[in-house]
Amino acid sequence: MEYVAVLLPSLVVGLLFWFAMKAIFNADKAERQAEARAQAEADALQAQPTERPGPDSK
């Protein structure tokens, strides 16, 4: 039983660290995906031809 009392604090801190790191990496992954989508949308809008009025159009 004394082994559990000795190892339990380290295990709890290790699990907390693991959950925190997992949350950070998941947030980073989601942010990178959102940035890639926004960049793709911006590139698609930039690639579309824009209609500019000619000198004879009103």
mmCIF file as Biopython writes it, N, C-alpha, C and O atoms, coordinates in Angstrom:
data_model
#
loop_
_atom_site.group_PDB
_atom_site.id
_atom_site.type_symbol
_atom_site.label_atom_id
_atom_site.label_alt_id
_atom_site.label_comp_id
_atom_site.label_asym_id
_atom_site.label_entity_id
_atom_site.label_seq_id
_atom_site.pdbx_PDB_ins_code
_atom_site.Cartn_x
_atom_site.Cartn_y
_atom_site.Cartn_z
_atom_site.occupancy
_atom_site.B_iso_or_equiv
_atom_site.auth_seq_id
_atom_site.auth_asym_id
_atom_site.pdbx_PDB_model_num
ATOM 1   N N  . MET A ? 1  ? 0.816   -1.198 0.000   1.0 0.0 1  A 1 
ATOM 2   C CA . MET A ? 1  ? 0.000   0.000  0.000   1.0 0.0 1  A 1 
ATOM 3   C C  . MET A ? 1  ? 0.852   1.251  0.000   1.0 0.0 1  A 1 
ATOM 4   O O  . MET A ? 1  ? 0.447   2.280  -0.541  1.0 0.0 1  A 1 
ATOM 5   N N  . GLU A ? 2  ? 2.016   1.175  0.594   1.0 0.0 2  A 1 
ATOM 6   C CA . GLU A ? 2  ? 2.871   2.360  0.629   1.0 0.0 2  A 1 
ATOM 7   C C  . GLU A ? 2  ? 3.401   2.707  -0.759  1.0 0.0 2  A 1 
ATOM 8   O O  . GLU A ? 2  ? 3.736   3.862  -1.022  1.0 0.0 2  A 1 
ATOM 9   N N  . TYR A ? 3  ? 3.480   1.710  -1.654  1.0 0.0 3  A 1 
ATOM 10  C CA . TYR A ? 3  ? 3.911   1.993  -3.029  1.0 0.0 3  A 1 
ATOM 11  C C  . TYR A ? 3  ? 2.892   2.879  -3.742  1.0 0.0 3  A 1 
ATOM 12  O O  . TYR A ? 3  ? 3.260   3.770  -4.507  1.0 0.0 3  A 1 
ATOM 13  N N  . VAL A ? 4  ? 1.622   2.628  -3.485  1.0 0.0 4  A 1 
ATOM 14  C CA . VAL A ? 4  ? 0.570   3.444  -4.098  1.0 0.0 4  A 1 
ATOM 15  C C  . VAL A ? 4  ? 0.662   4.874  -3.586  1.0 0.0 4  A 1 
ATOM 16  O O  . VAL A ? 4  ? 0.537   5.813  -4.372  1.0 0.0 4  A 1 
ATOM 17  N N  . ALA A ? 5  ? 0.871   5.058  -2.323  1.0 0.0 5  A 1 
ATOM 18  C CA . ALA A ? 5  ? 0.970   6.389  -1.737  1.0 0.0 5  A 1 
ATOM 19  C C  . ALA A ? 5  ? 2.176   7.143  -2.277  1.0 0.0 5  A 1 
ATOM 20  O O  . ALA A ? 5  ? 2.155   8.370  -2.378  1.0 0.0 5  A 1 
ATOM 21  N N  . VAL A ? 6  ? 3.222   6.412  -2.622  1.0 0.0 6  A 1 
ATOM 22  C CA . VAL A ? 6  ? 4.422   7.050  -3.147  1.0 0.0 6  A 1 
ATOM 23  C C  . VAL A ? 6  ? 4.252   7.385  -4.629  1.0 0.0 6  A 1 
ATOM 24  O O  . VAL A ? 6  ? 4.672   8.455  -5.068  1.0 0.0 6  A 1 
ATOM 25  N N  . LEU A ? 7  ? 3.652   6.497  -5.394  1.0 0.0 7  A 1 
ATOM 26  C CA . LEU A ? 7  ? 3.545   6.674  -6.840  1.0 0.0 7  A 1 
ATOM 27  C C  . LEU A ? 7  ? 2.332   7.483  -7.290  1.0 0.0 7  A 1 
ATOM 28  O O  . LEU A ? 7  ? 2.347   8.063  -8.375  1.0 0.0 7  A 1 
ATOM 29  N N  . LEU A ? 8  ? 1.298   7.527  -6.481  1.0 0.0 8  A 1 
ATOM 30  C CA . LEU A ? 8  ? 0.063   8.195  -6.885  1.0 0.0 8  A 1 
ATOM 31  C C  . LEU A ? 8  ? 0.244   9.686  -7.229  1.0 0.0 8  A 1 
ATOM 32  O O  . LEU A ? 8  ? -0.274  10.114 -8.260  1.0 0.0 8  A 1 
ATOM 33  N N  . PRO A ? 9  ? 0.936   10.481 -6.441  1.0 0.0 9  A 1 
ATOM 34  C CA . PRO A ? 9  ? 1.103   11.893 -6.819  1.0 0.0 9  A 1 
ATOM 35  C C  . PRO A ? 9  ? 1.804   12.072 -8.174  1.0 0.0 9  A 1 
ATOM 36  O O  . PRO A ? 9  ? 1.414   12.927 -8.969  1.0 0.0 9  A 1 
ATOM 37  N N  . SER A ? 10 ? 2.814   11.280 -8.426  1.0 0.0 10 A 1 
ATOM 38  C CA . SER A ? 10 ? 3.519   11.370 -9.707  1.0 0.0 10 A 1 
ATOM 39  C C  . SER A ? 10 ? 2.615   10.960 -10.860 1.0 0.0 10 A 1 
ATOM 40  O O  . SER A ? 10 ? 2.650   11.577 -11.925 1.0 0.0 10 A 1 
ATOM 41  N N  . LEU A ? 11 ? 1.815   9.939  -10.661 1.0 0.0 11 A 1 
ATOM 42  C CA . LEU A ? 11 ? 0.890   9.511  -11.709 1.0 0.0 11 A 1 
ATOM 43  C C  . LEU A ? 11 ? -0.162  10.568 -11.995 1.0 0.0 11 A 1 
ATOM 44  O O  . LEU A ? 11 ? -0.492  10.818 -13.155 1.0 0.0 11 A 1 
ATOM 45  N N  . VAL A ? 12 ? -0.687  11.185 -10.961 1.0 0.0 12 A 1 
ATOM 46  C CA . VAL A ? 12 ? -1.706  12.220 -11.142 1.0 0.0 12 A 1 
ATOM 47  C C  . VAL A ? 12 ? -1.121  13.423 -11.882 1.0 0.0 12 A 1 
ATOM 48  O O  . VAL A ? 12 ? -1.745  13.947 -12.804 1.0 0.0 12 A 1 
ATOM 49  N N  . VAL A ? 13 ? 0.065   13.858 -11.485 1.0 0.0 13 A 1 
ATOM 50  C CA . VAL A ? 13 ? 0.711   14.979 -12.164 1.0 0.0 13 A 1 
ATOM 51  C C  . VAL A ? 13 ? 1.025   14.605 -13.610 1.0 0.0 13 A 1 
ATOM 52  O O  . VAL A ? 13 ? 0.874   15.433 -14.509 1.0 0.0 13 A 1 
ATOM 53  N N  . GLY A ? 14 ? 1.456   13.381 -13.840 1.0 0.0 14 A 1 
ATOM 54  C CA . GLY A ? 14 ? 1.725   12.925 -15.200 1.0 0.0 14 A 1 
ATOM 55  C C  . GLY A ? 14 ? 0.472   12.914 -16.060 1.0 0.0 14 A 1 
ATOM 56  O O  . GLY A ? 14 ? 0.515   13.307 -17.226 1.0 0.0 14 A 1 
ATOM 57  N N  . LEU A ? 15 ? -0.634  12.471 -15.499 1.0 0.0 15 A 1 
ATOM 58  C CA . LEU A ? 15 ? -1.895  12.468 -16.249 1.0 0.0 15 A 1 
ATOM 59  C C  . LEU A ? 15 ? -2.378  13.886 -16.540 1.0 0.0 15 A 1 
ATOM 60  O O  . LEU A ? 15 ? -2.860  14.164 -17.638 1.0 0.0 15 A 1 
ATOM 61  N N  . LEU A ? 16 ? -2.253  14.778 -15.570 1.0 0.0 16 A 1 
ATOM 62  C CA . LEU A ? 16 ? -2.630  16.169 -15.801 1.0 0.0 16 A 1 
ATOM 63  C C  . LEU A ? 16 ? -1.784  16.795 -16.911 1.0 0.0 16 A 1 
ATOM 64  O O  . LEU A ? 16 ? -2.301  17.521 -17.761 1.0 0.0 16 A 1 
ATOM 65  N N  . PHE A ? 17 ? -0.501  16.513 -16.896 1.0 0.0 17 A 1 
ATOM 66  C CA . PHE A ? 17 ? 0.383   17.019 -17.939 1.0 0.0 17 A 1 
ATOM 67  C C  . PHE A ? 17 ? -0.008  16.453 -19.292 1.0 0.0 17 A 1 
ATOM 68  O O  . PHE A ? 17 ? -0.024  17.177 -20.288 1.0 0.0 17 A 1 
ATOM 69  N N  . TRP A ? 18 ? -0.323  15.159 -19.339 1.0 0.0 18 A 1 
ATOM 70  C CA . TRP A ? 18 ? -0.709  14.524 -20.597 1.0 0.0 18 A 1 
ATOM 71  C C  . TRP A ? 18 ? -1.987  15.146 -21.158 1.0 0.0 18 A 1 
ATOM 72  O O  . TRP A ? 18 ? -2.062  15.433 -22.353 1.0 0.0 18 A 1 
ATOM 73  N N  . PHE A ? 19 ? -2.998  15.356 -20.298 1.0 0.0 19 A 1 
ATOM 74  C CA . PHE A ? 19 ? -4.246  15.973 -20.756 1.0 0.0 19 A 1 
ATOM 75  C C  . PHE A ? 19 ? -4.018  17.414 -21.224 1.0 0.0 19 A 1 
ATOM 76  O O  . PHE A ? 19 ? -4.603  17.844 -22.219 1.0 0.0 19 A 1 
ATOM 77  N N  . ALA A ? 20 ? -3.179  18.151 -20.517 1.0 0.0 20 A 1 
ATOM 78  C CA . ALA A ? 20 ? -2.899  19.529 -20.915 1.0 0.0 20 A 1 
ATOM 79  C C  . ALA A ? 20 ? -2.196  19.568 -22.270 1.0 0.0 20 A 1 
ATOM 80  O O  . ALA A ? 20 ? -2.557  20.376 -23.126 1.0 0.0 20 A 1 
ATOM 81  N N  . MET A ? 21 ? -1.219  18.726 -22.472 1.0 0.0 21 A 1 
ATOM 82  C CA . MET A ? 21 ? -0.501  18.695 -23.738 1.0 0.0 21 A 1 
ATOM 83  C C  . MET A ? 21 ? -1.404  18.237 -24.877 1.0 0.0 21 A 1 
ATOM 84  O O  . MET A ? 21 ? -1.315  18.752 -25.991 1.0 0.0 21 A 1 
ATOM 85  N N  . LYS A ? 22 ? -2.263  17.281 -24.599 1.0 0.0 22 A 1 
ATOM 86  C CA . LYS A ? 22 ? -3.199  16.813 -25.623 1.0 0.0 22 A 1 
ATOM 87  C C  . LYS A ? 22 ? -4.138  17.943 -26.037 1.0 0.0 22 A 1 
ATOM 88  O O  . LYS A ? 22 ? -4.411  18.117 -27.225 1.0 0.0 22 A 1 
ATOM 89  N N  . ALA A ? 23 ? -4.629  18.705 -25.074 1.0 0.0 23 A 1 
ATOM 90  C CA . ALA A ? 23 ? -5.514  19.828 -25.377 1.0 0.0 23 A 1 
ATOM 91  C C  . ALA A ? 23 ? -4.785  20.898 -26.193 1.0 0.0 23 A 1 
ATOM 92  O O  . ALA A ? 23 ? -5.354  21.465 -27.125 1.0 0.0 23 A 1 
ATOM 93  N N  . ILE A ? 24 ? -3.545  21.168 -25.846 1.0 0.0 24 A 1 
ATOM 94  C CA . ILE A ? 24 ? -2.764  22.163 -26.583 1.0 0.0 24 A 1 
ATOM 95  C C  . ILE A ? 24 ? -2.538  21.709 -28.018 1.0 0.0 24 A 1 
ATOM 96  O O  . ILE A ? 24 ? -2.709  22.498 -28.947 1.0 0.0 24 A 1 
ATOM 97  N N  . PHE A ? 25 ? -2.161  20.460 -28.212 1.0 0.0 25 A 1 
ATOM 98  C CA . PHE A ? 25 ? -1.906  19.957 -29.563 1.0 0.0 25 A 1 
ATOM 99  C C  . PHE A ? 25 ? -3.191  19.910 -30.387 1.0 0.0 25 A 1 
ATOM 100 O O  . PHE A ? 25 ? -3.166  20.200 -31.583 1.0 0.0 25 A 1 
ATOM 101 N N  . ASN A ? 26 ? -4.306  19.550 -29.768 1.0 0.0 26 A 1 
ATOM 102 C CA . ASN A ? 26 ? -5.576  19.541 -30.497 1.0 0.0 26 A 1 
ATOM 103 C C  . ASN A ? 26 ? -5.988  20.958 -30.901 1.0 0.0 26 A 1 
ATOM 104 O O  . ASN A ? 26 ? -6.484  21.166 -32.008 1.0 0.0 26 A 1 
ATOM 105 N N  . ALA A ? 27 ? -5.787  21.917 -30.025 1.0 0.0 27 A 1 
ATOM 106 C CA . ALA A ? 27 ? -6.113  23.305 -30.350 1.0 0.0 27 A 1 
ATOM 107 C C  . ALA A ? 27 ? -5.219  23.810 -31.479 1.0 0.0 27 A 1 
ATOM 108 O O  . ALA A ? 27 ? -5.686  24.521 -32.369 1.0 0.0 27 A 1 
ATOM 109 N N  . ASP A ? 28 ? -3.947  23.449 -31.447 1.0 0.0 28 A 1 
ATOM 110 C CA . ASP A ? 28 ? -3.028  23.859 -32.496 1.0 0.0 28 A 1 
ATOM 111 C C  . ASP A ? 28 ? -3.424  23.255 -33.836 1.0 0.0 28 A 1 
ATOM 112 O O  . ASP A ? 28 ? -3.372  23.923 -34.869 1.0 0.0 28 A 1 
ATOM 113 N N  . LYS A ? 29 ? -3.820  21.990 -33.809 1.0 0.0 29 A 1 
ATOM 114 C CA . LYS A ? 29 ? -4.241  21.315 -35.046 1.0 0.0 29 A 1 
ATOM 115 C C  . LYS A ? 29 ? -5.487  21.973 -35.628 1.0 0.0 29 A 1 
ATOM 116 O O  . LYS A ? 29 ? -5.579  22.181 -36.838 1.0 0.0 29 A 1 
ATOM 117 N N  . ALA A ? 30 ? -6.434  22.296 -34.770 1.0 0.0 30 A 1 
ATOM 118 C CA . ALA A ? 30 ? -7.661  22.948 -35.233 1.0 0.0 30 A 1 
ATOM 119 C C  . ALA A ? 30 ? -7.363  24.338 -35.790 1.0 0.0 30 A 1 
ATOM 120 O O  . ALA A ? 30 ? -7.960  24.750 -36.784 1.0 0.0 30 A 1 
ATOM 121 N N  . GLU A ? 31 ? -6.449  25.054 -35.159 1.0 0.0 31 A 1 
ATOM 122 C CA . GLU A ? 31 ? -6.100  26.382 -35.644 1.0 0.0 31 A 1 
ATOM 123 C C  . GLU A ? 31 ? -5.393  26.304 -36.993 1.0 0.0 31 A 1 
ATOM 124 O O  . GLU A ? 31 ? -5.635  27.132 -37.871 1.0 0.0 31 A 1 
ATOM 125 N N  . ARG A ? 32 ? -4.527  25.317 -37.160 1.0 0.0 32 A 1 
ATOM 126 C CA . ARG A ? 32 ? -3.845  25.151 -38.448 1.0 0.0 32 A 1 
ATOM 127 C C  . ARG A ? 32 ? -4.841  24.793 -39.551 1.0 0.0 32 A 1 
ATOM 128 O O  . ARG A ? 32 ? -4.712  25.272 -40.678 1.0 0.0 32 A 1 
ATOM 129 N N  . GLN A ? 33 ? -5.824  23.966 -39.241 1.0 0.0 33 A 1 
ATOM 130 C CA . GLN A ? 33 ? -6.835  23.614 -40.239 1.0 0.0 33 A 1 
ATOM 131 C C  . GLN A ? 33 ? -7.680  24.828 -40.610 1.0 0.0 33 A 1 
ATOM 132 O O  . GLN A ? 33 ? -7.988  25.034 -41.784 1.0 0.0 33 A 1 
ATOM 133 N N  . ALA A ? 34 ? -8.054  25.627 -39.623 1.0 0.0 34 A 1 
ATOM 134 C CA . ALA A ? 34 ? -8.838  26.834 -39.897 1.0 0.0 34 A 1 
ATOM 135 C C  . ALA A ? 34 ? -8.027  27.818 -40.734 1.0 0.0 34 A 1 
ATOM 136 O O  . ALA A ? 34 ? -8.561  28.438 -41.653 1.0 0.0 34 A 1 
ATOM 137 N N  . GLU A ? 35 ? -6.755  27.961 -40.425 1.0 0.0 35 A 1 
ATOM 138 C CA . GLU A ? 35 ? -5.893  28.853 -41.195 1.0 0.0 35 A 1 
ATOM 139 C C  . GLU A ? 35 ? -5.751  28.356 -42.636 1.0 0.0 35 A 1 
ATOM 140 O O  . GLU A ? 35 ? -5.754  29.160 -43.567 1.0 0.0 35 A 1 
ATOM 141 N N  . ALA A ? 36 ? -5.627  27.049 -42.825 1.0 0.0 36 A 1 
ATOM 142 C CA . ALA A ? 36 ? -5.519  26.494 -44.176 1.0 0.0 36 A 1 
ATOM 143 C C  . ALA A ? 36 ? -6.812  26.728 -44.963 1.0 0.0 36 A 1 
ATOM 144 O O  . ALA A ? 36 ? -6.766  27.057 -46.148 1.0 0.0 36 A 1 
ATOM 145 N N  . ARG A ? 37 ? -7.967  26.558 -44.303 1.0 0.0 37 A 1 
ATOM 146 C CA . ARG A ? 37 ? -9.246  26.825 -44.982 1.0 0.0 37 A 1 
ATOM 147 C C  . ARG A ? 37 ? -9.361  28.297 -45.362 1.0 0.0 37 A 1 
ATOM 148 O O  . ARG A ? 37 ? -9.783  28.616 -46.474 1.0 0.0 37 A 1 
ATOM 149 N N  . ALA A ? 38 ? -8.995  29.186 -44.465 1.0 0.0 38 A 1 
ATOM 150 C CA . ALA A ? 38 ? -9.073  30.616 -44.749 1.0 0.0 38 A 1 
ATOM 151 C C  . ALA A ? 38 ? -8.126  30.992 -45.884 1.0 0.0 38 A 1 
ATOM 152 O O  . ALA A ? 38 ? -8.474  31.797 -46.748 1.0 0.0 38 A 1 
ATOM 153 N N  . GLN A ? 39 ? -6.940  30.412 -45.881 1.0 0.0 39 A 1 
ATOM 154 C CA . GLN A ? 39 ? -5.984  30.690 -46.948 1.0 0.0 39 A 1 
ATOM 155 C C  . GLN A ? 39 ? -6.491  30.162 -48.285 1.0 0.0 39 A 1 
ATOM 156 O O  . GLN A ? 39 ? -6.324  30.824 -49.309 1.0 0.0 39 A 1 
ATOM 157 N N  . ALA A ? 40 ? -7.106  28.986 -48.293 1.0 0.0 40 A 1 
ATOM 158 C CA . ALA A ? 40 ? -7.651  28.421 -49.526 1.0 0.0 40 A 1 
ATOM 159 C C  . ALA A ? 40 ? -8.793  29.287 -50.052 1.0 0.0 40 A 1 
ATOM 160 O O  . ALA A ? 40 ? -8.901  29.504 -51.259 1.0 0.0 40 A 1 
ATOM 161 N N  . GLU A ? 41 ? -9.633  29.776 -49.167 1.0 0.0 41 A 1 
ATOM 162 C CA . GLU A ? 41 ? -10.720 30.663 -49.591 1.0 0.0 41 A 1 
ATOM 163 C C  . GLU A ? 41 ? -10.170 31.970 -50.154 1.0 0.0 41 A 1 
ATOM 164 O O  . GLU A ? 41 ? -10.673 32.469 -51.160 1.0 0.0 41 A 1 
ATOM 165 N N  . ALA A ? 42 ? -9.162  32.516 -49.525 1.0 0.0 42 A 1 
ATOM 166 C CA . ALA A ? 42 ? -8.555  33.759 -50.010 1.0 0.0 42 A 1 
ATOM 167 C C  . ALA A ? 42 ? -7.907  33.535 -51.372 1.0 0.0 42 A 1 
ATOM 168 O O  . ALA A ? 42 ? -8.016  34.383 -52.258 1.0 0.0 42 A 1 
ATOM 169 N N  . ASP A ? 43 ? -7.236  32.405 -51.544 1.0 0.0 43 A 1 
ATOM 170 C CA . ASP A ? 43 ? -6.624  32.101 -52.832 1.0 0.0 43 A 1 
ATOM 171 C C  . ASP A ? 43 ? -7.681  31.913 -53.910 1.0 0.0 43 A 1 
ATOM 172 O O  . ASP A ? 43 ? -7.491  32.342 -55.048 1.0 0.0 43 A 1 
ATOM 173 N N  . ALA A ? 44 ? -8.796  31.273 -53.558 1.0 0.0 44 A 1 
ATOM 174 C CA . ALA A ? 44 ? -9.867  31.059 -54.528 1.0 0.0 44 A 1 
ATOM 175 C C  . ALA A ? 44 ? -10.500 32.393 -54.933 1.0 0.0 44 A 1 
ATOM 176 O O  . ALA A ? 44 ? -10.811 32.601 -56.106 1.0 0.0 44 A 1 
ATOM 177 N N  . LEU A ? 45 ? -10.688 33.286 -53.978 1.0 0.0 45 A 1 
ATOM 178 C CA . LEU A ? 45 ? -11.253 34.600 -54.303 1.0 0.0 45 A 1 
ATOM 179 C C  . LEU A ? 45 ? -10.289 35.423 -55.158 1.0 0.0 45 A 1 
ATOM 180 O O  . LEU A ? 45 ? -10.706 36.162 -56.050 1.0 0.0 45 A 1 
ATOM 181 N N  . GLN A ? 46 ? -9.024  35.285 -54.877 1.0 0.0 46 A 1 
ATOM 182 C CA . GLN A ? 46 ? -8.031  36.041 -55.634 1.0 0.0 46 A 1 
ATOM 183 C C  . GLN A ? 46 ? -7.905  35.496 -57.058 1.0 0.0 46 A 1 
ATOM 184 O O  . GLN A ? 46 ? -7.590  36.255 -57.975 1.0 0.0 46 A 1 
ATOM 185 N N  . ALA A ? 47 ? -8.137  34.227 -57.257 1.0 0.0 47 A 1 
ATOM 186 C CA . ALA A ? 47 ? -8.004  33.615 -58.570 1.0 0.0 47 A 1 
ATOM 187 C C  . ALA A ? 47 ? -9.194  33.926 -59.468 1.0 0.0 47 A 1 
ATOM 188 O O  . ALA A ? 47 ? -9.086  33.809 -60.689 1.0 0.0 47 A 1 
ATOM 189 N N  . GLN A ? 48 ? -10.319 34.316 -58.896 1.0 0.0 48 A 1 
ATOM 190 C CA . GLN A ? 48 ? -11.491 34.627 -59.701 1.0 0.0 48 A 1 
ATOM 191 C C  . GLN A ? 48 ? -11.255 35.916 -60.480 1.0 0.0 48 A 1 
ATOM 192 O O  . GLN A ? 48 ? -10.727 36.888 -59.939 1.0 0.0 48 A 1 
ATOM 193 N N  . PRO A ? 49 ? -11.650 35.921 -61.757 1.0 0.0 49 A 1 
ATOM 194 C CA . PRO A ? 49 ? -11.482 37.161 -62.525 1.0 0.0 49 A 1 
ATOM 195 C C  . PRO A ? 49 ? -12.461 38.225 -62.020 1.0 0.0 49 A 1 
ATOM 196 O O  . PRO A ? 49 ? -13.631 37.943 -61.760 1.0 0.0 49 A 1 
ATOM 197 N N  . THR A ? 50 ? -11.971 39.408 -61.895 1.0 0.0 50 A 1 
ATOM 198 C CA . THR A ? 50 ? -12.820 40.509 -61.446 1.0 0.0 50 A 1 
ATOM 199 C C  . THR A ? 50 ? -13.313 41.277 -62.667 1.0 0.0 50 A 1 
ATOM 200 O O  . THR A ? 50 ? -12.564 41.510 -63.616 1.0 0.0 50 A 1 
ATOM 201 N N  . GLU A ? 51 ? -14.558 41.657 -62.626 1.0 0.0 51 A 1 
ATOM 202 C CA . GLU A ? 51 ? -15.131 42.424 -63.727 1.0 0.0 51 A 1 
ATOM 203 C C  . GLU A ? 51 ? -14.902 43.900 -63.456 1.0 0.0 51 A 1 
ATOM 204 O O  . GLU A ? 51 ? -15.351 44.447 -62.448 1.0 0.0 51 A 1 
ATOM 205 N N  . ARG A ? 52 ? -14.207 44.516 -64.363 1.0 0.0 52 A 1 
ATOM 206 C CA . ARG A ? 52 ? -13.956 45.957 -64.248 1.0 0.0 52 A 1 
ATOM 207 C C  . ARG A ? 52 ? -14.774 46.660 -65.335 1.0 0.0 52 A 1 
ATOM 208 O O  . ARG A ? 52 ? -14.793 46.222 -66.485 1.0 0.0 52 A 1 
ATOM 209 N N  . PRO A ? 53 ? -15.432 47.727 -64.973 1.0 0.0 53 A 1 
ATOM 210 C CA . PRO A ? 53 ? -16.231 48.424 -65.983 1.0 0.0 53 A 1 
ATOM 211 C C  . PRO A ? 53 ? -15.341 49.037 -67.043 1.0 0.0 53 A 1 
ATOM 212 O O  . PRO A ? 53 ? -14.313 49.645 -66.743 1.0 0.0 53 A 1 
ATOM 213 N N  . GLY A ? 54 ? -15.756 48.865 -68.287 1.0 0.0 54 A 1 
ATOM 214 C CA . GLY A ? 54 ? -15.005 49.438 -69.398 1.0 0.0 54 A 1 
ATOM 215 C C  . GLY A ? 54 ? -15.363 50.909 -69.574 1.0 0.0 54 A 1 
ATOM 216 O O  . GLY A ? 54 ? -16.216 51.429 -68.856 1.0 0.0 54 A 1 
ATOM 217 N N  . PRO A ? 55 ? -14.727 51.571 -70.509 1.0 0.0 55 A 1 
ATOM 218 C CA . PRO A ? 55 ? -14.985 53.004 -70.701 1.0 0.0 55 A 1 
ATOM 219 C C  . PRO A ? 55 ? -16.390 53.292 -71.233 1.0 0.0 55 A 1 
ATOM 220 O O  . PRO A ? 55 ? -16.904 54.390 -71.021 1.0 0.0 55 A 1 
ATOM 221 N N  . ASP A ? 56 ? -17.034 52.321 -71.930 1.0 0.0 56 A 1 
ATOM 222 C CA . ASP A ? 56 ? -18.354 52.577 -72.493 1.0 0.0 56 A 1 
ATOM 223 C C  . ASP A ? 56 ? -19.491 52.024 -71.638 1.0 0.0 56 A 1 
ATOM 224 O O  . ASP A ? 56 ? -20.650 52.172 -72.025 1.0 0.0 56 A 1 
ATOM 225 N N  . SER A ? 57 ? -19.220 51.403 -70.509 1.0 0.0 57 A 1 
ATOM 226 C CA . SER A ? 57 ? -20.289 50.867 -69.669 1.0 0.0 57 A 1 
ATOM 227 C C  . SER A ? 57 ? -20.669 51.875 -68.596 1.0 0.0 57 A 1 
ATOM 228 O O  . SER A ? 57 ? -19.832 52.625 -68.093 1.0 0.0 57 A 1 
ATOM 229 N N  . LYS A ? 58 ? -21.947 51.872 -68.261 1.0 0.0 58 A 1 
ATOM 230 C CA . LYS A ? 58 ? -22.426 52.821 -67.242 1.0 0.0 58 A 1 
ATOM 231 C C  . LYS A ? 58 ? -23.134 52.098 -66.140 1.0 0.0 58 A 1 
ATOM 232 O O  . LYS A ? 58 ? -23.606 52.726 -65.193 1.0 0.0 58 A 1 
#
